[in-house]
Amino acid sequence: MSLDERFRLYRSYLERRKSPQTVAVYSYAVKRFIDYLNRSGVDLDRLTLADVEGFLSSLRVSDRSLALYSFALASFLEFVGRSDIARLVPVSKFTVREPPWLPEEAIRRIVDGEKDPMRKALILIGYELALRVNEALNLRWEDVDLDGRVVWVTRLKKKRVERKPKPISKELAELLSMIPRVCDYVFAAYGGKASRGWHRMSVETAERIFREAAERAGYKGYSYHVLRHSRATALAEKTGGNIVEMAKITDHDDPRSLMVYTHIALSRLRRIAEAK
């Protein structure tokens, strides 16, 4: 079986087990590795650790990206039966960057500074439910139960598509009740270059709405995604870093991904304690 055929089988294997983002990243890395082996005339049966080191040394990427290549290669080599090499693949050390976030009081100022109910709800729902911008914009009125104060959320970047009910605050429910139901989507916009009438709000419009509201409150340089990071950090503070409880809101596939927020929360609490 050729390297290219094994790659196709490997990609199919990934698609049944990993998120679309992981499939894309691992597939890209492994395809570059296979192209390198084909140019070098090396097949998998004669592959040595030196061949893997040669490929990794040829890359001009950051330490973080190099680590992703290493994880991808180890996964591929394990799949094709070369676990002897997979166990030896070196993984570069890299520093985990603290994601941008804002304290709860800052989010409150941003929300309170916005007057339009739809814009206010767009910001508040992103924070309360730790939504990515497209997860917020994909919400339809059929996903909203105002009487029960529940919103059904379909998460992106999941291995399996799941629609889960999430409780919302009384404030958010009241804001949602004030939004005109002009189309199927909760957050809608009118017209535009490619559309006529009411339609799903674009990512660009949602990002502009949040950026303008944040800047009015004195916070520049933040995107909508800061709401998700900020919510995770606030949950880490309130739950004492209980990543299981945190994952119930954020829906991370791997709760270990939440450890960075626990670190942020503990560092912040330590600074507050030392200041007293």
Steps between C-alpha positions, in 0.01 A plus 500: 500500500641840401557788738222700335253212547596470865451873539144476361420222747652702782293806413185285497601366842540855633166619363318238708678595821619861498354847455515658151771740618721217629443303178611799293812570710614137526428428133702801386797402718497134397461588130814715520679213672396256228613740227836524679532119513405466133768753401752318718406157363427361848211262566335433834659157544852650485412816690733596785488765770768686303252540212243652736764731649607601149144600411443695822834678457400607149196691629511874560221533754448611860563264792123471552444402135793259518334329796180461297700338217651259754160402638368447146797286395479286814129444434562403137791269578296326769219453247726342236660258746824683574439552869872435557573834331182675619611466864830672420370800306637808680253765616623858517442689822298817463348759727120499519386855436238638735188566291359855505221542756314766693375491862128468564465865594647603164250283313225660707613847395506397134148356519359794696650750256302353208143626466360300207335177634624280215859623528485474877367143476766405243772595746336358812416163344858462380618545856234303690522194274871535407410508131723538200375771264362253244327300773314816601417598144375150413228519766146485362180589679413131515804463729363750752254414779431827677244355741742235619796738468696249294698534178594193298861540385674313219872513566758532226838321512340189646572141401126443481232756429300539820214736583494563873265704722664781695329706772505878462450786743176692543675808359601319182154348457344847525744640245427217257126562539555858381666398171265514195462159332573621148640166377592153625824622658506669839778740401404637161607778266331663206631515143866501413717435196377147435158502666162663488268517794573361846761227543751356747735766630853472363804432716646836392190686625494312832870566556450870423208522745707347778813700420310829506326414828831394659677815387221719641558329834875562473620161375679506165641219290259222599297269278171324576693187601623676813151438641558123495843534663362741759211271589733202543727705727204623709378141536846391613484762776148411611547123496849500649639361176257208475554417132208254492258773608663746259465261208123483558482860376784518250457146355872445447563152354805459722453656846880528526474790255343696785811479718634825354193685634549344841857630494379851406237499775741382770758759396238777514369390840858488631566856382176620666593328828853646497363850439295494822 
